Amino acid sequence: SVSRASPNLTFVPACLPPDPVEVEELQRFVSNSKRLFVMTGAGISTESGIPDYRSEGVGLYARTNRRPVQHAEFVRNASARQRYWARNFVGWPQFSSHQPNKAHLVLRDWEKLGKLHWLVTQNVDALHTKAGSQRMTELHGCTHRVFCLACGDRILRSELQEHFEALNPAWKAEAFGVAPDGDVFLTDEQVRNFQVPACRKCGGILKPDVTFFGDTVSQEKVHFVHQRLAESDSMLVAGSSMQVYSGYRFALAAREKKLPIAVLNIGPTRLDHFASLKLNSRCGELLPLIV
């Protein structure tokens, strides 16, 4: 059931092929686990052609001076929302078309086989959902959903795209590159005349159903994930440096519970000094080797 499509390595840092010894070690780790808790990050989606923020040489921070939108700025500043939505509007057709890679499909299969107890993703790209994962929490939400900050009404991002098109029939912009969360690089001049729709029910501000930088994950969701972790007997981190505390806290909780922790990520992570196992390989190359 694993896709035969070639991975897109444009945004994947260089690394050596999996070491047979490391494959054996991860095989043993997964085989010994009966209730595996998996946390994924942007590094699992780079092979689907979606850039991340921090990867050496190829991440957004390495390639540009761009920084993601801050929650407070989006909420308070109409021009910040206009800039965000214009970029997102241009980037949406490409971003929404990205497909799961082998790593996503392997984790789905582990769930079906009963190996994977719960999956938590820090990604907002919906690739785990597209792959068919069900025992899953989207820690930071998903760009494929939009909600109103005033009344809470929810719509699909694809539906909002139609509203954008209706409001901006003559507006066109050429993109200057792609960013991790679905927007693209545009100049201030390009976004100046872009019209942003309000909530269809109350006229409030529409926002992607994602946790922007500077915002926090709801306590209800954090508590739910802690419960799933408490039911688990080991933790695998795949494609994340765990620099963001909202995900890192669960690794700290796993360490406190003395759970074995395996980390699969190209480059250093915050877990390296206490992980039971650290593997420096592509998720889509190593995970399919585990049976």
C-alpha positions as CSV (number, residue, x, y, z in Angstrom):
1,S,0.0,0.0,0.0
2,V,3.1,2.2,0.1
3,S,3.3,4.7,-2.8
4,R,5.8,4.1,-5.5
5,A,6.0,7.8,-6.4
6,S,9.5,9.3,-6.2
7,P,10.1,11.6,-3.2
8,N,10.5,15.3,-3.8
9,L,13.9,16.0,-2.2
10,T,14.1,19.8,-3.0
11,F,13.5,20.7,0.7
12,V,15.2,17.6,2.3
13,P,18.7,18.2,3.8
14,A,21.4,15.9,2.5
15,C,22.0,12.7,4.5
16,L,23.5,9.3,4.2
17,P,21.4,6.2,3.3
18,P,20.1,4.3,6.3
19,D,22.7,2.3,8.1
20,P,21.7,-1.4,8.3
21,V,22.6,-1.4,12.0
22,E,20.3,1.6,12.6
23,V,17.5,-0.1,10.7
24,E,17.9,-3.2,12.9
25,E,17.9,-1.0,16.1
26,L,14.7,0.8,15.0
27,Q,13.1,-2.6,14.0
28,R,13.8,-3.9,17.5
29,F,12.4,-0.7,19.1
30,V,9.2,-0.9,17.1
31,S,8.9,-4.7,17.6
32,N,9.3,-4.3,21.4
33,S,6.6,-1.7,21.5
34,K,3.0,-2.7,22.0
35,R,1.4,0.7,22.3
36,L,3.6,3.1,20.3
37,F,3.0,6.9,20.6
38,V,4.3,8.7,17.5
39,M,4.9,12.4,17.1
40,T,5.7,13.8,13.6
41,G,7.0,17.2,12.5
42,A,7.7,19.1,9.3
43,G,10.5,16.7,8.4
44,I,8.1,14.0,7.6
45,S,6.4,16.2,4.9
46,T,9.5,17.6,3.2
47,E,9.6,14.5,1.0
48,S,6.1,15.5,-0.2
49,G,7.6,18.8,-1.5
50,I,6.6,21.0,1.5
51,P,9.5,23.0,3.0
52,D,10.1,23.2,6.7
53,Y,11.4,26.1,8.8
54,R,14.6,25.0,10.4
55,S,16.4,22.4,8.2
56,E,20.0,23.3,7.5
57,G,20.5,24.9,4.1
58,V,16.9,24.2,2.7
59,G,14.5,25.4,5.5
60,L,12.7,28.7,5.3
61,Y,15.0,30.3,7.8
62,A,18.1,29.3,5.9
63,R,16.8,30.5,2.5
64,T,15.0,33.7,3.4
65,N,14.5,36.4,6.0
66,R,10.8,35.5,6.0
67,R,9.1,34.7,9.3
68,P,5.7,33.1,9.8
69,V,2.8,35.3,10.8
70,Q,2.3,36.0,14.5
71,H,-1.0,35.3,16.2
72,A,-1.3,38.8,17.8
73,E,-0.4,40.5,14.5
74,F,-3.0,38.6,12.6
75,V,-5.8,39.3,15.1
76,R,-5.1,43.0,15.5
77,N,-3.9,44.2,12.1
78,A,-6.2,44.2,9.0
79,S,-3.2,44.7,6.7
80,A,-1.4,41.7,8.2
81,R,-4.5,39.6,7.5
82,Q,-4.7,40.9,4.0
83,R,-1.1,40.1,3.4
84,Y,-1.5,36.6,4.9
85,W,-4.6,35.7,2.9
86,A,-3.3,37.1,-0.4
87,R,-0.2,34.9,-0.1
88,N,-2.3,31.9,1.1
89,F,-4.8,32.4,-1.8
90,V,-2.0,32.2,-4.4
91,G,-0.3,29.2,-2.7
92,W,-3.4,27.2,-1.9
93,P,-3.9,25.3,-5.2
94,Q,-0.3,23.9,-5.0
95,F,-0.3,23.4,-1.2
96,S,-3.6,21.6,-1.1
97,S,-2.5,19.3,-3.9
98,H,0.5,17.8,-2.0
99,Q,0.2,14.1,-1.4
100,P,1.3,11.8,1.4
101,N,4.7,10.1,1.0
102,K,5.9,6.7,2.1
103,A,6.4,7.7,5.7
104,H,2.8,8.9,6.1
105,L,1.5,5.6,4.5
106,V,3.7,3.4,6.7
107,L,2.3,5.1,9.9
108,R,-1.2,4.6,8.6
109,D,-0.4,0.9,8.0
110,W,1.1,0.6,11.5
111,E,-2.2,1.9,12.9
112,K,-4.1,-0.7,10.9
113,L,-1.8,-3.4,12.2
114,G,-2.3,-2.3,15.8
115,K,1.4,-1.3,16.2
116,L,0.6,2.4,16.5
117,H,-1.5,3.5,19.6
118,W,-1.7,7.2,18.8
119,L,-0.2,9.7,16.3
120,V,0.3,13.4,17.1
121,T,1.4,15.6,14.3
122,Q,2.7,19.1,14.6
123,N,2.0,19.6,10.9
124,V,-1.0,21.5,9.5
125,D,-0.8,20.0,6.0
126,A,-3.5,17.3,6.3
127,L,-1.1,14.7,4.8
128,H,-1.7,12.2,7.6
129,T,-5.5,12.5,7.0
130,K,-5.0,12.1,3.3
131,A,-3.0,8.9,4.0
132,G,-5.9,7.5,6.1
133,S,-4.6,7.9,9.7
134,Q,-7.5,8.0,12.2
135,R,-6.0,7.6,15.6
136,M,-4.5,11.0,15.4
137,T,-4.4,14.5,16.9
138,E,-3.4,17.5,14.8
139,L,-1.6,19.4,17.6
140,H,-1.5,22.7,15.7
141,G,-4.7,22.3,13.7
142,C,-5.0,22.2,9.9
143,T,-4.9,24.7,7.1
144,H,-7.7,22.9,5.3
145,R,-10.2,24.3,7.8
146,V,-11.1,28.0,8.6
147,F,-13.2,29.4,11.4
148,C,-14.6,32.8,12.6
149,L,-12.9,34.4,15.6
150,A,-16.2,36.0,16.6
151,C,-18.9,33.4,16.2
152,G,-16.9,30.2,15.7
153,D,-18.6,29.3,12.4
154,R,-16.4,26.8,10.4
155,I,-15.9,26.4,6.7
156,L,-13.6,24.4,4.5
157,R,-10.5,26.2,3.2
158,S,-11.5,25.0,-0.3
159,E,-14.8,26.8,0.0
160,L,-13.1,30.0,1.1
161,Q,-11.0,29.8,-2.0
162,E,-14.2,30.3,-4.0
163,H,-15.1,33.4,-2.0
164,F,-11.7,34.8,-2.6
165,E,-12.1,34.3,-6.4
166,A,-15.5,35.9,-6.4
167,L,-14.2,39.0,-4.5
168,N,-11.0,39.3,-6.6
169,P,-12.0,38.4,-10.2
170,A,-9.3,40.6,-11.8
171,W,-6.6,40.2,-9.1
172,K,-3.5,38.3,-10.2
173,A,-0.1,37.8,-8.7
174,E,3.0,35.9,-9.6
175,A,4.5,34.0,-6.6
176,F,8.2,34.3,-5.7
177,G,8.7,31.0,-3.9
178,V,6.8,28.9,-1.4
179,A,6.7,28.8,2.4
180,P,6.0,25.9,4.8
181,D,2.4,26.6,5.7
182,G,0.9,27.1,2.2
183,D,1.5,30.7,1.5
184,V,4.0,32.2,-1.0
185,F,6.2,35.2,-1.3
186,L,4.5,38.3,-2.6
187,T,5.4,42.0,-2.5
188,D,3.5,44.6,-0.6
189,E,2.5,46.2,-3.9
190,Q,1.0,42.9,-5.1
191,V,-1.3,42.4,-2.0
192,R,-2.5,46.0,-1.8
193,N,-5.8,45.6,-3.6
194,F,-6.6,42.1,-2.4
195,Q,-10.1,41.8,-0.9
196,V,-10.6,39.6,2.2
197,P,-14.1,38.2,2.9
198,A,-15.6,38.4,6.4
199,C,-17.6,35.6,8.1
200,R,-20.7,34.8,6.2
201,K,-22.8,34.6,9.4
202,C,-21.6,37.5,11.6
203,G,-19.1,39.5,9.6
204,G,-16.2,38.5,11.9
205,I,-12.6,37.8,11.2
206,L,-11.8,34.5,9.4
207,K,-8.7,32.6,10.5
208,P,-7.2,29.3,9.5
209,D,-7.8,26.6,12.1
210,V,-4.2,26.5,13.1
211,T,-2.1,27.6,16.0
212,F,0.0,30.5,14.8
213,F,3.3,31.4,16.3
214,G,2.8,33.2,19.6
215,D,-0.5,31.4,20.3
216,T,-1.0,28.4,22.5
217,V,-2.6,25.0,22.0
218,S,-5.8,24.6,24.0
219,Q,-5.5,22.9,27.4
220,E,-8.2,20.5,26.4
221,K,-6.1,19.2,23.5
222,V,-3.0,19.1,25.6
223,H,-4.7,17.1,28.3
224,F,-6.1,14.7,25.7
225,V,-2.7,14.0,24.2
226,H,-1.2,13.5,27.7
227,Q,-3.9,10.8,28.2
228,R,-2.9,9.0,25.0
229,L,0.7,9.2,26.0
230,A,-0.1,7.8,29.5
231,E,-1.6,4.7,27.7
232,S,1.5,4.2,25.6
233,D,4.7,2.2,26.2
234,S,7.2,4.0,23.9
235,M,7.5,7.1,21.8
236,L,8.9,7.7,18.3
237,V,9.6,11.2,17.1
238,A,9.7,11.4,13.3
239,G,10.8,14.5,11.3
240,S,11.0,17.0,14.1
241,S,13.8,18.9,15.9
242,M,11.3,19.5,18.7
243,Q,12.3,23.1,19.1
244,V,8.7,24.2,19.7
245,Y,7.6,23.6,23.3
246,S,4.1,22.6,22.4
247,G,5.5,19.3,21.1
248,Y,8.6,19.1,23.3
249,R,6.5,18.9,26.5
250,F,5.3,15.5,25.5
251,A,8.8,14.2,25.1
252,L,9.6,15.5,28.6
253,A,6.5,13.7,29.9
254,A,7.6,10.5,28.2
255,R,11.1,10.8,29.8
256,E,9.5,11.4,33.2
257,K,7.5,8.2,32.7
258,K,10.7,6.4,31.7
259,L,9.4,5.5,28.3
260,P,12.0,4.5,25.6
261,I,12.2,7.3,23.0
262,A,13.4,6.9,19.5
263,V,14.2,9.9,17.3
264,L,14.3,9.8,13.5
265,N,15.3,13.2,12.1
266,I,18.0,14.7,9.9
267,G,20.0,17.0,12.1
268,P,20.1,17.6,15.9
269,T,17.0,17.7,18.1
270,R,16.3,18.8,21.7
271,L,15.9,15.1,22.6
272,D,19.3,13.9,21.5
273,H,20.8,13.9,25.0
274,F,18.1,11.7,26.5
275,A,16.6,9.6,23.6
276,S,17.2,5.9,23.7
277,L,17.8,5.9,20.0
278,K,18.7,8.7,17.5
279,L,18.6,8.0,13.7
280,N,19.8,10.5,11.1
281,S,17.9,9.4,8.1
282,R,14.9,10.4,5.8
283,C,11.6,9.3,7.3
284,G,10.4,8.1,3.9
285,E,13.5,6.0,3.3
286,L,13.9,4.4,6.8
287,L,10.3,3.8,8.0
288,P,9.3,1.6,5.0
289,L,12.2,-0.8,6.0
290,I,10.5,-1.6,9.3
291,V,8.1,-4.5,9.3
